[in-house]
Amino acid sequence: AKKEETPIIEPDKYMKHPLQCKWALWFFKNDRAKKWEDNLRLVTKFDTVEDFWALYNHIQLSSKLQSGCDYNLFKDGIQPMWEDDANKKGGKWMLQLNKQQRASELDKIWLETLLVLIGEGFGEDSEFVNGGVVQVRNKGDKTAIWTSDWKNKSSIVKIGEVYKQRLGLPKKMSIGFQAHEDTINKTGSTVKSIYHV
Amino acid sequence: EQEEDQADVNDKKVYDRTFLMQFRFHNTSMEKPRDLPTIEDIIMDRPLPKSSVSNAMPS
């Protein structure tokens, strides 16, 4: 006869620290032979502090990725693209790095971006935060916080202030917020920023 | 207890940097998640060596 199994208590299940939201990490690799959607892959979802670190500890640092690759961390249910309903009327606070900062700053900045997101660092305005993006590019890497509803000025500005402060950016340095619709409809190479902090 | 200090009045799970960072090298944080897809560019079998990562804030 089969030995009766005693239920095994997995202490970790009880000890892990739940996050407010469930998050999905996506990886994008620019492969011109494939369609854009096929270049975007869901890596995994997590909703505890420990599961976040287990993932973080087993994926490559941003600074080691090829140019053209992105990591996207978004709330579960929101696709990391403009077309998603949550992003459609939204925009992003973007930080443009220079080439030298890949070696010295990129990994730290992306980690701070991840921590402020999963830790609900934007307080009451967290509900307008959809996710974060790091883009590795030869001409200069970028990180961003994506929000919904760009017209909600007070929340958007507060989100930008928190992001800037959490990254430890100097006061005199300014970052800009761009609406996705302006990025989509841009005619030149630059997109105007609606807000600055 | 520190955990309780982290929760705000609305019971929202708000965790600051220091709180999150203390779990970085916890045993459970060093185990490879079981459900990861095969993506050669990013997925690693062994955790990032502690020496390769810094605890410092961006400067």
gemmi code that builds the backbone of each chain (N, CA, C; Angstrom):
import gemmi

chains = {
    "A": [
        ("ALA", (0.830, -1.206, 0.000), (0.000, 0.000, 0.000), (0.860, 1.251, 0.000)),
        ("LYS", (0.292, 2.233, -0.623), (1.033, 3.490, -0.707), (1.125, 4.122, 0.681)),
        ("LYS", (2.264, 4.555, 0.971), (2.479, 5.199, 2.269), (1.670, 6.494, 2.314)),
        ("GLU", (1.006, 6.644, 3.407), (0.181, 7.850, 3.515), (1.075, 9.091, 3.624)),
        ("GLU", (0.747, 10.040, 2.789), (1.600, 11.223, 2.782), (1.141, 12.238, 3.814)),
        ("THR", (2.076, 12.640, 4.592), (1.743, 13.716, 5.522), (1.964, 15.038, 4.780)),
        ("PRO", (1.040, 15.930, 4.954), (1.220, 17.203, 4.241), (2.522, 17.876, 4.660)),
        ("ILE", (3.259, 18.272, 3.692), (4.515, 18.943, 3.994), (4.258, 20.439, 4.084)),
        ("ILE", (4.630, 20.984, 5.202), (4.475, 22.426, 5.334), (5.710, 23.088, 4.728)),
        ("GLU", (5.462, 23.932, 3.797), (6.590, 24.641, 3.202), (6.695, 25.994, 3.883)),
        ("PRO", (7.638, 26.081, 4.790), (7.704, 27.318, 5.572), (7.873, 28.566, 4.711)),
        ("ASP", (8.565, 28.417, 3.576), (8.796, 29.581, 2.727), (7.501, 30.231, 2.283)),
        ("LYS", (6.527, 29.375, 2.004), (5.244, 29.902, 1.543), (4.666, 30.894, 2.531)),
        ("TYR", (4.985, 30.650, 3.809), (4.402, 31.503, 4.836), (5.329, 32.660, 5.182)),
        ("MET", (6.577, 32.492, 4.885), (7.529, 33.507, 5.304), (7.832, 34.539, 4.219)),
        ("LYS", (7.525, 34.194, 2.996), (7.802, 35.168, 1.936), (6.962, 36.419, 2.141)),
        ("HIS", (7.523, 37.540, 1.753), (6.838, 38.810, 1.975), (6.046, 39.227, 0.733)),
        ("PRO", (4.730, 39.268, 0.864), (3.904, 39.587, -0.302), (4.073, 41.027, -0.761)),
        ("LEU", (4.047, 41.227, -2.054), (4.047, 42.578, -2.615), (2.606, 43.040, -2.768)),
        ("GLN", (2.436, 44.337, -2.875), (1.089, 44.871, -3.088), (0.517, 44.401, -4.431)),
        ("CYS", (1.374, 44.355, -5.445), (0.929, 43.980, -6.788), (1.684, 42.754, -7.272)),
        ("LYS", (1.071, 42.073, -8.222), (1.791, 41.044, -8.962), (2.430, 41.726, -10.168)),
        ("TRP", (3.684, 41.370, -10.444), (4.441, 42.017, -11.517), (4.874, 40.992, -12.550)),
        ("ALA", (4.991, 41.456, -13.781), (5.479, 40.597, -14.861), (6.742, 41.219, -15.446)),
        ("LEU", (7.782, 40.398, -15.601), (9.000, 40.873, -16.255), (9.006, 40.389, -17.699)),
        ("TRP", (9.282, 41.296, -18.619), (9.331, 41.008, -20.047), (10.729, 41.296, -20.565)),
        ("PHE", (11.136, 40.551, -21.568), (12.424, 40.789, -22.210), (12.186, 41.032, -23.691)),
        ("PHE", (12.802, 42.084, -24.197), (12.692, 42.394, -25.618), (14.075, 42.326, -26.244)),
        ("LYS", (14.173, 41.637, -27.377), (15.431, 41.613, -28.121), (15.145, 42.015, -29.559)),
        ("ASN", (15.881, 42.995, -30.019), (15.644, 43.507, -31.355), (16.244, 42.565, -32.404)),
        ("ASP", (15.385, 41.699, -32.941), (15.812, 40.784, -33.991), (15.000, 41.144, -35.232)),
        ("ARG", (15.661, 41.760, -36.183), (14.942, 42.286, -37.347), (14.324, 41.191, -38.213)),
        ("ALA", (14.795, 39.964, -38.020), (14.238, 38.852, -38.790), (12.856, 38.453, -38.268)),
        ("LYS", (12.522, 38.965, -37.077), (11.241, 38.571, -36.476), (10.308, 39.770, -36.386)),
        ("LYS", (9.020, 39.452, -36.210), (8.039, 40.502, -35.992), (8.239, 41.100, -34.596)),
        ("TRP", (7.862, 42.365, -34.428), (8.062, 43.051, -33.158), (7.493, 42.232, -31.992)),
        ("GLU", (6.285, 41.730, -32.140), (5.642, 41.011, -31.030), (6.415, 39.748, -30.668)),
        ("ASP", (7.063, 39.142, -31.687), (7.792, 37.898, -31.401), (9.120, 38.167, -30.704)),
        ("ASN", (9.530, 39.413, -30.726), (10.762, 39.775, -30.034), (10.525, 40.069, -28.558)),
        ("LEU", (9.261, 40.177, -28.188), (8.901, 40.495, -26.811), (8.478, 39.222, -26.103)),
        ("ARG", (9.178, 38.861, -25.023), (8.838, 37.609, -24.331), (8.597, 37.843, -22.854)),
        ("LEU", (7.548, 37.211, -22.354), (7.299, 37.234, -20.916), (8.319, 36.323, -20.253)),
        ("VAL", (9.035, 36.831, -19.289), (10.002, 35.996, -18.566), (9.299, 35.264, -17.436)),
        ("THR", (8.720, 36.018, -16.524), (7.965, 35.395, -15.432), (7.173, 36.458, -14.682)),
        ("LYS", (6.323, 35.958, -13.777), (5.559, 36.853, -12.896), (5.933, 36.537, -11.458)),
        ("PHE", (5.830, 37.513, -10.591), (6.133, 37.272, -9.174), (5.295, 38.221, -8.322)),
        ("ASP", (5.084, 37.818, -7.069), (4.343, 38.705, -6.167), (4.853, 38.669, -4.734)),
        ("THR", (6.105, 38.248, -4.567), (6.716, 38.360, -3.238), (8.116, 38.966, -3.383)),
        ("VAL", (8.606, 39.488, -2.277), (9.945, 40.093, -2.263), (10.994, 39.045, -2.628)),
        ("GLU", (10.863, 37.854, -2.029), (11.866, 36.810, -2.248), (11.842, 36.302, -3.691)),
        ("ASP", (10.656, 36.185, -4.270), (10.572, 35.734, -5.662), (11.141, 36.791, -6.609)),
        ("PHE", (10.964, 38.046, -6.246), (11.599, 39.097, -7.041), (13.118, 38.908, -7.059)),
        ("TRP", (13.707, 38.722, -5.881), (15.171, 38.590, -5.818), (15.650, 37.310, -6.501)),
        ("ALA", (14.895, 36.230, -6.350), (15.300, 34.976, -7.005), (15.376, 35.189, -8.510)),
        ("LEU", (14.418, 35.939, -9.044), (14.453, 36.253, -10.469), (15.631, 37.181, -10.774)),
        ("TYR", (15.721, 38.260, -10.021), (16.782, 39.244, -10.283), (18.164, 38.584, -10.245)),
        ("ASN", (18.344, 37.678, -9.302), (19.651, 37.032, -9.144), (19.969, 36.034, -10.258)),
        ("HIS", (18.973, 35.678, -11.051), (19.200, 34.680, -12.106), (18.994, 35.220, -13.517)),
        ("ILE", (18.964, 36.531, -13.638), (18.933, 37.106, -14.986), (20.101, 38.069, -15.148)),
        ("GLN", (20.479, 38.214, -16.388), (21.651, 39.024, -16.705), (21.421, 40.496, -16.317)),
        ("LEU", (22.483, 41.137, -15.873), (22.422, 42.570, -15.589), (22.179, 43.337, -16.905)),
        ("SER", (21.510, 44.453, -16.800), (21.218, 45.267, -17.991), (22.498, 45.640, -18.737)),
        ("SER", (23.532, 45.952, -17.990), (24.787, 46.418, -18.610), (25.455, 45.341, -19.454)),
        ("LYS", (25.006, 44.084, -19.280), (25.600, 42.977, -20.032), (24.764, 42.603, -21.256)),
        ("LEU", (23.632, 43.283, -21.445), (22.768, 42.945, -22.578), (23.295, 43.580, -23.861)),
        ("GLN", (22.914, 42.968, -24.976), (23.254, 43.548, -26.276), (22.452, 44.817, -26.510)),
        ("SER", (23.007, 45.674, -27.330), (22.262, 46.862, -27.712), (20.981, 46.437, -28.439)),
        ("GLY", (19.883, 47.109, -28.124), (18.606, 46.753, -28.737), (17.724, 45.910, -27.827)),
        ("CYS", (18.251, 45.547, -26.659), (17.462, 44.749, -25.706), (16.818, 45.652, -24.658)),
        ("ASP", (15.660, 45.223, -24.169), (14.959, 45.930, -23.085), (14.527, 44.931, -22.026)),
        ("TYR", (14.488, 45.392, -20.786), (13.683, 44.734, -19.757), (12.486, 45.638, -19.498)),
        ("ASN", (11.337, 45.017, -19.298), (10.117, 45.750, -18.947), (9.527, 45.102, -17.716)),
        ("LEU", (9.278, 45.877, -16.689), (8.565, 45.345, -15.529), (7.226, 46.052, -15.446)),
        ("PHE", (6.149, 45.303, -15.642), (4.820, 45.898, -15.623), (3.903, 45.152, -14.668)),
        ("LYS", (2.912, 45.887, -14.185), (1.898, 45.241, -13.352), (1.231, 44.145, -14.169)),
        ("ASP", (0.945, 43.048, -13.505), (0.306, 41.925, -14.179), (-0.984, 42.396, -14.852)),
        ("GLY", (-1.135, 42.048, -16.107), (-2.340, 42.441, -16.842), (-2.103, 43.609, -17.778)),
        ("ILE", (-0.974, 44.298, -17.617), (-0.658, 45.422, -18.511), (0.487, 45.007, -19.431)),
        ("GLN", (0.249, 45.052, -20.712), (1.288, 44.703, -21.673), (2.248, 45.885, -21.823)),
        ("PRO", (3.536, 45.598, -21.980), (4.506, 46.699, -22.059), (4.527, 47.362, -23.429)),
        ("MET", (3.397, 47.910, -23.816), (3.312, 48.574, -25.123), (2.270, 49.685, -25.070)),
        ("TRP", (2.451, 50.665, -25.945), (1.544, 51.819, -25.979), (0.088, 51.398, -26.150)),
        ("GLU", (-0.103, 50.338, -26.939), (-1.459, 49.956, -27.338), (-2.308, 49.446, -26.176)),
        ("ASP", (-1.671, 49.030, -25.102), (-2.454, 48.513, -23.983), (-3.361, 49.626, -23.432)),
        ("ASP", (-4.579, 49.256, -23.065), (-5.540, 50.251, -22.585), (-4.996, 51.092, -21.437)),
        ("ALA", (-4.227, 50.458, -20.569), (-3.690, 51.176, -19.406), (-2.639, 52.211, -19.819)),
        ("ASN", (-1.979, 51.966, -20.949), (-0.900, 52.865, -21.386), (-1.337, 53.918, -22.396)),
        ("LYS", (-2.415, 53.594, -23.099), (-2.871, 54.415, -24.228), (-2.847, 55.911, -23.964)),
        ("LYS", (-3.416, 56.309, -22.850), (-3.496, 57.739, -22.528), (-2.387, 58.154, -21.568)),
        ("GLY", (-1.383, 57.297, -21.468), (-0.321, 57.554, -20.498), (0.930, 58.119, -21.117)),
        ("GLY", (2.000, 57.990, -20.363), (3.282, 58.503, -20.824), (4.401, 57.981, -19.949)),
        ("LYS", (5.556, 58.622, -20.070), (6.692, 58.116, -19.305), (7.635, 59.227, -18.843)),
        ("TRP", (8.153, 59.027, -17.642), (9.288, 59.800, -17.150), (10.524, 59.094, -17.647)),
        ("MET", (11.340, 59.794, -18.406), (12.474, 59.120, -19.004), (13.808, 59.708, -18.571)),
        ("LEU", (14.722, 58.802, -18.289), (16.082, 59.208, -17.949), (17.009, 58.726, -19.059)),
        ("GLN", (17.652, 59.667, -19.706), (18.595, 59.335, -20.783), (20.007, 59.325, -20.207)),
        ("LEU", (20.683, 58.204, -20.362), (22.049, 58.106, -19.837), (23.056, 58.350, -20.952)),
        ("ASN", (24.254, 58.733, -20.565), (25.297, 58.834, -21.583), (26.065, 57.516, -21.632)),
        ("LYS", (26.898, 57.374, -22.645), (27.546, 56.086, -22.889), (28.405, 55.616, -21.719)),
        ("GLN", (29.034, 56.562, -21.060), (29.925, 56.188, -19.943), (29.137, 55.602, -18.776)),
        ("GLN", (27.859, 55.967, -18.682), (27.089, 55.549, -17.508), (26.662, 54.075, -17.551)),
        ("ARG", (26.850, 53.420, -18.707), (26.482, 52.002, -18.729), (27.310, 51.217, -17.712)),
        ("ALA", (28.594, 51.454, -17.717), (29.470, 50.712, -16.824), (29.263, 51.117, -15.368)),
        ("SER", (29.073, 52.413, -15.141), (29.094, 52.883, -13.757), (27.719, 52.960, -13.114)),
        ("GLU", (26.680, 53.242, -13.893), (25.397, 53.596, -13.277), (24.201, 52.751, -13.697)),
        ("LEU", (24.218, 52.184, -14.885), (22.994, 51.601, -15.439), (22.363, 50.547, -14.520)),
        ("ASP", (23.169, 49.613, -14.036), (22.604, 48.531, -13.218), (22.017, 49.055, -11.910)),
        ("LYS", (22.692, 50.040, -11.344), (22.186, 50.616, -10.092), (20.876, 51.348, -10.340)),
        ("ILE", (20.822, 52.108, -11.412), (19.610, 52.878, -11.710), (18.434, 51.950, -12.000)),
        ("TRP", (18.684, 50.884, -12.752), (17.590, 49.951, -13.048), (17.148, 49.234, -11.778)),
        ("LEU", (18.080, 48.865, -10.920), (17.677, 48.211, -9.668), (16.834, 49.160, -8.812)),
        ("GLU", (17.244, 50.422, -8.718), (16.440, 51.375, -7.945), (15.056, 51.521, -8.564)),
        ("THR", (14.989, 51.475, -9.888), (13.695, 51.576, -10.574), (12.814, 50.389, -10.188)),
        ("LEU", (13.404, 49.196, -10.185), (12.646, 48.002, -9.810), (12.170, 48.097, -8.353)),
        ("LEU", (13.054, 48.559, -7.476), (12.700, 48.587, -6.049), (11.607, 49.609, -5.742)),
        ("VAL", (11.657, 50.757, -6.408), (10.618, 51.755, -6.141), (9.274, 51.266, -6.680)),
        ("LEU", (9.310, 50.493, -7.758), (8.062, 49.946, -8.308), (7.468, 48.883, -7.387)),
        ("ILE", (8.238, 47.850, -7.095), (7.652, 46.732, -6.337), (7.361, 47.106, -4.893)),
        ("GLY", (8.102, 48.079, -4.351), (7.880, 48.510, -2.972), (6.790, 49.553, -2.835)),
        ("GLU", (6.123, 49.889, -3.929), (5.045, 50.896, -3.933), (5.572, 52.234, -3.431)),
        ("GLY", (6.729, 52.597, -3.934), (7.384, 53.812, -3.472), (6.701, 55.111, -3.874)),
        ("PHE", (5.710, 55.037, -4.745), (5.040, 56.257, -5.184), (3.797, 56.574, -4.347)),
        ("GLY", (3.634, 55.844, -3.264), (2.544, 56.129, -2.324), (1.194, 56.092, -2.992)),
        ("GLU", (0.398, 57.134, -2.717), (-0.967, 57.176, -3.250), (-0.998, 57.240, -4.779)),
        ("ASP", (0.091, 57.710, -5.349), (0.121, 57.846, -6.807), (0.503, 56.551, -7.511)),
        ("SER", (0.810, 55.510, -6.720), (1.198, 54.219, -7.308), (0.147, 53.678, -8.263)),
        ("GLU", (-1.111, 54.031, -8.010), (-2.167, 53.494, -8.878), (-2.046, 53.998, -10.326)),
        ("PHE", (-1.311, 55.111, -10.510), (-1.118, 55.627, -11.872), (0.155, 55.078, -12.513)),
        ("VAL", (0.905, 54.282, -11.742), (2.160, 53.734, -12.251), (1.895, 52.370, -12.881)),
        ("ASN", (2.315, 52.218, -14.124), (2.079, 50.950, -14.829), (3.305, 50.051, -14.860)),
        ("GLY", (4.480, 50.658, -14.911), (5.673, 49.827, -14.981), (6.930, 50.624, -15.222)),
        ("GLY", (7.990, 49.896, -15.499), (9.282, 50.527, -15.745), (10.005, 49.814, -16.878)),
        ("VAL", (10.873, 50.557, -17.532), (11.562, 50.032, -18.713), (13.037, 50.417, -18.658)),
        ("VAL", (13.908, 49.487, -19.044), (15.294, 49.846, -19.324), (15.582, 49.455, -20.770)),
        ("GLN", (16.179, 50.376, -21.507), (16.502, 50.132, -22.916), (18.007, 50.277, -23.095)),
        ("VAL", (18.639, 49.204, -23.561), (20.085, 49.214, -23.759), (20.363, 49.578, -25.218)),
        ("ARG", (21.037, 50.695, -25.405), (21.266, 51.211, -26.752), (22.697, 51.746, -26.871)),
        ("ASN", (23.311, 51.492, -28.002), (24.676, 51.971, -28.200), (24.791, 53.484, -28.101)),
        ("LYS", (23.753, 54.182, -28.550), (23.842, 55.647, -28.528), (23.568, 56.223, -27.135)),
        ("GLY", (23.206, 55.369, -26.199), (22.930, 55.813, -24.827), (21.729, 55.080, -24.274)),
        ("ASP", (21.891, 54.505, -23.080), (20.803, 53.710, -22.496), (19.746, 54.632, -21.896)),
        ("LYS", (18.559, 54.045, -21.686), (17.454, 54.828, -21.117), (16.733, 53.996, -20.075)),
        ("THR", (16.236, 54.663, -19.043), (15.277, 54.005, -18.160), (14.037, 54.890, -18.104)),
        ("ALA", (12.908, 54.289, -17.762), (11.670, 55.066, -17.715), (10.687, 54.441, -16.741)),
        ("ILE", (9.827, 55.306, -16.204), (8.645, 54.875, -15.451), (7.440, 55.199, -16.323)),
        ("TRP", (6.631, 54.215, -16.605), (5.426, 54.414, -17.419), (4.211, 54.621, -16.510)),
        ("THR", (3.414, 55.602, -16.869), (2.199, 55.871, -16.097), (0.977, 55.841, -17.009)),
        ("SER", (-0.183, 55.825, -16.389), (-1.423, 56.025, -17.123), (-1.727, 57.528, -17.106)),
        ("ASP", (-2.759, 57.943, -17.796), (-3.371, 59.268, -17.666), (-2.421, 60.464, -17.546)),
        ("TRP", (-1.829, 60.864, -18.662), (-0.854, 61.967, -18.606), (-1.474, 63.284, -18.195)),
        ("LYS", (-2.802, 63.392, -18.285), (-3.448, 64.658, -17.928), (-3.514, 64.885, -16.415)),
        ("ASN", (-3.294, 63.835, -15.662), (-3.353, 63.942, -14.207), (-2.056, 64.553, -13.688)),
        ("LYS", (-1.926, 65.843, -13.903), (-0.647, 66.512, -13.674), (-0.088, 66.321, -12.265)),
        ("SER", (-0.923, 66.507, -11.247), (-0.362, 66.493, -9.891), (0.238, 65.136, -9.554)),
        ("SER", (-0.442, 64.061, -9.941), (0.103, 62.732, -9.654), (1.341, 62.449, -10.490)),
        ("ILE", (1.271, 62.820, -11.757), (2.406, 62.545, -12.646), (3.661, 63.273, -12.153)),
        ("VAL", (3.477, 64.521, -11.767), (4.629, 65.301, -11.293), (5.187, 64.702, -9.996)),
        ("LYS", (4.299, 64.286, -9.110), (4.785, 63.678, -7.855), (5.546, 62.385, -8.128)),
        ("ILE", (5.065, 61.619, -9.104), (5.756, 60.376, -9.476), (7.169, 60.700, -9.977)),
        ("GLY", (7.269, 61.729, -10.789), (8.571, 62.142, -11.303), (9.506, 62.603, -10.206)),
        ("GLU", (8.952, 63.343, -9.244), (9.781, 63.827, -8.131), (10.315, 62.667, -7.307)),
        ("VAL", (9.436, 61.685, -7.040), (9.874, 60.521, -6.255), (10.948, 59.749, -7.020)),
        ("TYR", (10.725, 59.570, -8.318), (11.686, 58.793, -9.120), (13.061, 59.469, -9.084)),
        ("LYS", (13.045, 60.774, -9.289), (14.287, 61.527, -9.297), (15.001, 61.431, -7.946)),
        ("GLN", (14.217, 61.539, -6.895), (14.796, 61.494, -5.557), (15.340, 60.089, -5.250)),
        ("ARG", (14.596, 59.048, -5.636), (15.042, 57.683, -5.362), (16.305, 57.333, -6.149)),
        ("LEU", (16.460, 57.935, -7.311), (17.670, 57.688, -8.093), (18.834, 58.533, -7.603)),
        ("GLY", (18.551, 59.445, -6.677), (19.606, 60.301, -6.159), (20.130, 61.285, -7.185)),
        ("LEU", (19.252, 61.694, -8.119), (19.690, 62.642, -9.142), (19.844, 64.037, -8.523)),
        ("PRO", (20.840, 64.774, -8.967), (21.010, 66.131, -8.429), (19.817, 67.010, -8.765)),
        ("LYS", (19.514, 67.954, -7.874), (18.342, 68.828, -8.045), (18.367, 69.573, -9.377)),
        ("LYS", (19.558, 70.012, -9.757), (19.659, 70.834, -10.969), (19.444, 70.010, -12.243)),
        ("MET", (19.525, 68.692, -12.109), (19.317, 67.864, -13.287), (17.817, 67.674, -13.506)),
        ("SER", (17.374, 67.870, -14.736), (15.945, 67.809, -15.006), (15.603, 66.564, -15.821)),
        ("ILE", (14.498, 65.918, -15.477), (14.004, 64.828, -16.320), (12.621, 65.212, -16.856)),
        ("GLY", (12.287, 64.677, -18.019), (11.056, 65.070, -18.684), (10.047, 63.937, -18.785)),
        ("PHE", (8.770, 64.350, -18.880), (7.675, 63.391, -19.055), (7.069, 63.580, -20.436)),
        ("GLN", (6.943, 62.503, -21.165), (6.377, 62.559, -22.510), (5.129, 61.697, -22.596)),
        ("ALA", (4.126, 62.216, -23.266), (2.904, 61.425, -23.498), (3.173, 60.443, -24.638)),
        ("HIS", (2.705, 59.206, -24.497), (2.940, 58.229, -25.570), (2.351, 58.693, -26.897)),
        ("GLU", (1.211, 59.395, -26.824), (0.590, 59.811, -28.092), (1.488, 60.791, -28.851)),
        ("ASP", (2.263, 61.586, -28.106), (3.209, 62.491, -28.774), (4.381, 61.714, -29.364)),
        ("THR", (4.769, 60.642, -28.689), (5.862, 59.817, -29.205), (5.416, 59.119, -30.492)),
        ("ILE", (4.185, 58.635, -30.488), (3.666, 57.924, -31.661), (3.527, 58.870, -32.854)),
        ("ASN", (3.050, 60.094, -32.565), (2.764, 61.030, -33.649), (3.919, 61.967, -33.970)),
        ("LYS", (5.079, 61.692, -33.421), (6.182, 62.641, -33.605), (6.534, 62.769, -35.086)),
        ("THR", (6.919, 63.967, -35.449), (7.312, 64.210, -36.834), (8.834, 64.280, -36.952)),
        ("GLY", (9.470, 64.879, -35.971), (10.935, 64.960, -36.001), (11.546, 63.893, -35.118)),
        ("SER", (12.777, 64.132, -34.721), (13.458, 63.132, -33.900), (13.227, 63.395, -32.422)),
        ("THR", (12.690, 64.558, -32.098), (12.495, 64.853, -30.680), (11.017, 64.902, -30.327)),
        ("VAL", (10.730, 64.515, -29.114), (9.367, 64.549, -28.604), (9.357, 65.567, -27.471)),
        ("LYS", (8.362, 66.454, -27.492), (8.351, 67.462, -26.436), (7.946, 66.835, -25.100)),
        ("SER", (8.564, 67.335, -24.055), (8.189, 66.876, -22.729), (7.091, 67.778, -22.193)),
        ("ILE", (6.057, 67.162, -21.640), (4.925, 67.934, -21.117), (5.246, 68.497, -19.739)),
        ("TYR", (5.923, 67.673, -18.938), (6.283, 68.097, -17.574), (7.779, 67.882, -17.357)),
        ("HIS", (8.314, 68.652, -16.426), (9.711, 68.470, -16.024), (9.781, 68.458, -14.506)),
        ("VAL", (10.708, 67.687, -13.979), (11.007, 67.823, -12.539), (12.521, 67.879, -12.396)),
    ],
    "B": [
        ("GLU", (8.176, 45.483, 15.417), (8.780, 44.673, 14.362), (8.876, 45.491, 13.084)),
        ("GLN", (9.962, 45.285, 12.378), (10.223, 46.116, 11.207), (9.123, 45.986, 10.155)),
        ("GLU", (8.661, 44.744, 10.007), (7.660, 44.503, 8.980), (6.422, 45.375, 9.172)),
        ("GLU", (6.022, 45.484, 10.430), (4.815, 46.257, 10.692), (5.037, 47.746, 10.448)),
        ("ASP", (6.267, 48.164, 10.700), (6.580, 49.566, 10.469), (6.469, 49.928, 8.993)),
        ("GLN", (6.611, 48.922, 8.153), (6.613, 49.180, 6.725), (5.212, 49.414, 6.174)),
        ("ALA", (4.237, 48.869, 6.828), (2.880, 48.979, 6.295), (2.299, 50.344, 6.611)),
        ("ASP", (1.682, 50.963, 5.640), (1.103, 52.280, 5.929), (-0.308, 52.116, 6.464)),
        ("VAL", (-0.957, 53.221, 6.724), (-2.249, 53.162, 7.402), (-3.305, 52.413, 6.597)),
        ("ASN", (-3.191, 52.444, 5.289), (-4.196, 51.764, 4.470), (-3.881, 50.294, 4.277)),
        ("ASP", (-2.869, 49.812, 5.015), (-2.501, 48.413, 4.913), (-1.912, 48.070, 3.557)),
        ("LYS", (-1.487, 49.087, 2.878), (-0.836, 48.867, 1.600), (0.571, 48.350, 1.894)),
        ("LYS", (1.025, 47.429, 1.074), (2.342, 46.854, 1.328), (3.423, 47.741, 0.727)),
        ("VAL", (3.832, 48.693, 1.539), (4.862, 49.637, 1.109), (6.191, 49.215, 1.719)),
        ("TYR", (7.181, 48.965, 0.881), (8.491, 48.524, 1.361), (9.557, 49.489, 0.877)),
        ("ASP", (10.339, 50.006, 1.806), (11.397, 50.912, 1.362), (12.622, 50.126, 0.908)),
        ("ARG", (13.591, 50.865, 0.403), (14.790, 50.260, -0.167), (15.515, 49.346, 0.823)),
        ("THR", (15.713, 49.857, 2.036), (16.459, 49.099, 3.039), (15.762, 47.775, 3.340)),
        ("PHE", (14.440, 47.847, 3.458), (13.685, 46.630, 3.753), (13.843, 45.603, 2.635)),
        ("LEU", (13.695, 46.048, 1.397), (13.797, 45.119, 0.263), (15.212, 44.557, 0.118)),
        ("MET", (16.197, 45.391, 0.330), (17.580, 44.978, 0.107), (18.018, 43.875, 1.071)),
        ("GLN", (17.435, 43.823, 2.264), (17.896, 42.825, 3.230), (17.580, 41.383, 2.788)),
        ("PHE", (16.707, 41.226, 1.817), (16.362, 39.865, 1.352), (17.139, 39.445, 0.111)),
        ("ARG", (18.012, 40.338, -0.342), (18.675, 40.116, -1.617), (19.441, 38.791, -1.681)),
        ("PHE", (20.148, 38.459, -0.624), (20.969, 37.242, -0.640), (20.438, 36.180, 0.328)),
        ("HIS", (19.191, 36.319, 0.696), (18.495, 35.318, 1.501), (18.523, 33.972, 0.772)),
        ("ASN", (18.443, 32.878, 1.510), (18.468, 31.556, 0.865), (17.429, 31.422, -0.243)),
        ("THR", (16.200, 31.822, 0.060), (15.138, 31.651, -0.939), (15.374, 32.546, -2.157)),
        ("SER", (16.086, 33.637, -1.954), (16.358, 34.551, -3.070), (17.483, 34.041, -3.960)),
        ("MET", (18.208, 33.032, -3.495), (19.337, 32.511, -4.259), (18.971, 31.260, -5.049)),
        ("GLU", (17.727, 30.785, -4.863), (17.289, 29.605, -5.619), (16.730, 30.037, -6.971)),
        ("LYS", (17.120, 29.310, -7.998), (16.612, 29.652, -9.321), (15.115, 29.356, -9.403)),
        ("PRO", (14.319, 30.327, -9.842), (12.881, 30.059, -9.990), (12.676, 28.899, -10.972)),
        ("ARG", (11.690, 28.058, -10.672), (11.531, 26.832, -11.473), (10.902, 27.055, -12.839)),
        ("ASP", (10.162, 28.148, -12.962), (9.326, 28.277, -14.166), (9.918, 29.205, -15.223)),
        ("LEU", (11.218, 29.430, -15.181), (11.785, 30.372, -16.152), (11.907, 29.739, -17.540)),
        ("PRO", (11.583, 30.498, -18.578), (11.737, 29.985, -19.942), (13.225, 29.950, -20.317)),
        ("THR", (13.513, 29.305, -21.417), (14.892, 29.293, -21.899), (15.111, 30.519, -22.780)),
        ("ILE", (15.818, 31.468, -22.258), (16.187, 32.643, -23.054), (17.681, 32.846, -22.805)),
        ("GLU", (18.455, 32.387, -23.767), (19.907, 32.351, -23.550), (20.517, 33.703, -23.208)),
        ("ASP", (19.948, 34.751, -23.775), (20.521, 36.074, -23.536), (20.497, 36.490, -22.074)),
        ("ILE", (19.525, 35.980, -21.340), (19.361, 36.540, -19.985), (19.333, 35.534, -18.841)),
        ("ILE", (18.865, 34.320, -19.086), (18.641, 33.412, -17.955), (19.946, 32.732, -17.538)),
        ("MET", (20.215, 32.757, -16.249), (21.444, 32.162, -15.729), (21.115, 31.039, -14.753)),
        ("ASP", (21.900, 29.987, -14.793), (21.659, 28.868, -13.889), (22.130, 29.158, -12.472)),
        ("ARG", (23.171, 29.917, -12.380), (23.692, 30.251, -11.060), (23.449, 31.725, -10.780)),
        ("PRO", (23.217, 32.041, -9.493), (22.951, 33.450, -9.186), (24.156, 34.340, -9.495)),
        ("LEU", (23.860, 35.586, -9.734), (24.912, 36.585, -9.924), (25.842, 36.541, -8.724)),
        ("PRO", (27.134, 36.500, -8.947), (28.027, 36.518, -7.791), (27.872, 37.827, -7.018)),
        ("LYS", (27.913, 37.721, -5.701), (27.711, 38.915, -4.872), (28.701, 40.012, -5.226)),
        ("SER", (29.892, 39.577, -5.626), (30.936, 40.565, -5.907), (30.626, 41.402, -7.145)),
        ("SER", (29.743, 40.879, -8.008), (29.485, 41.597, -9.259), (28.453, 42.699, -9.065)),
        ("VAL", (27.841, 42.707, -7.909), (26.780, 43.683, -7.709), (27.091, 44.539, -6.493)),
        ("SER", (26.649, 45.756, -6.575), (26.963, 46.663, -5.488), (25.680, 47.043, -4.771)),
        ("ASN", (25.804, 47.346, -3.503), (24.642, 47.778, -2.740), (24.452, 49.285, -2.784)),
        ("ALA", (25.386, 49.925, -3.451), (25.380, 51.382, -3.407), (24.228, 51.961, -4.208)),
        ("MET", (23.801, 53.116, -3.781), (22.829, 53.888, -4.537), (23.522, 54.429, -5.783)),
        ("PRO", (22.740, 54.758, -6.815), (23.361, 55.427, -7.961), (23.983, 56.745, -7.481)),
        ("SER", (25.025, 57.181, -8.126), (25.650, 58.427, -7.675), (25.483, 59.507, -8.734)),
    ],
}
model = gemmi.Model(1)
for chain_id, residues in chains.items():
    chain = gemmi.Chain(chain_id)
    for i, (resn, *xyz) in enumerate(residues, 1):
        res = gemmi.Residue()
        res.name, res.seqid = resn, gemmi.SeqId(i, " ")
        for name, pos in zip(("N", "CA", "C"), xyz):
            atom = gemmi.Atom()
            atom.name, atom.element = name, gemmi.Element(name[0])
            atom.pos, atom.b_iso = gemmi.Position(*pos), 0.0
            res.add_atom(atom)
        chain.add_residue(res)
    model.add_chain(chain)
structure = gemmi.Structure()
structure.add_model(model)
structure.setup_entities()
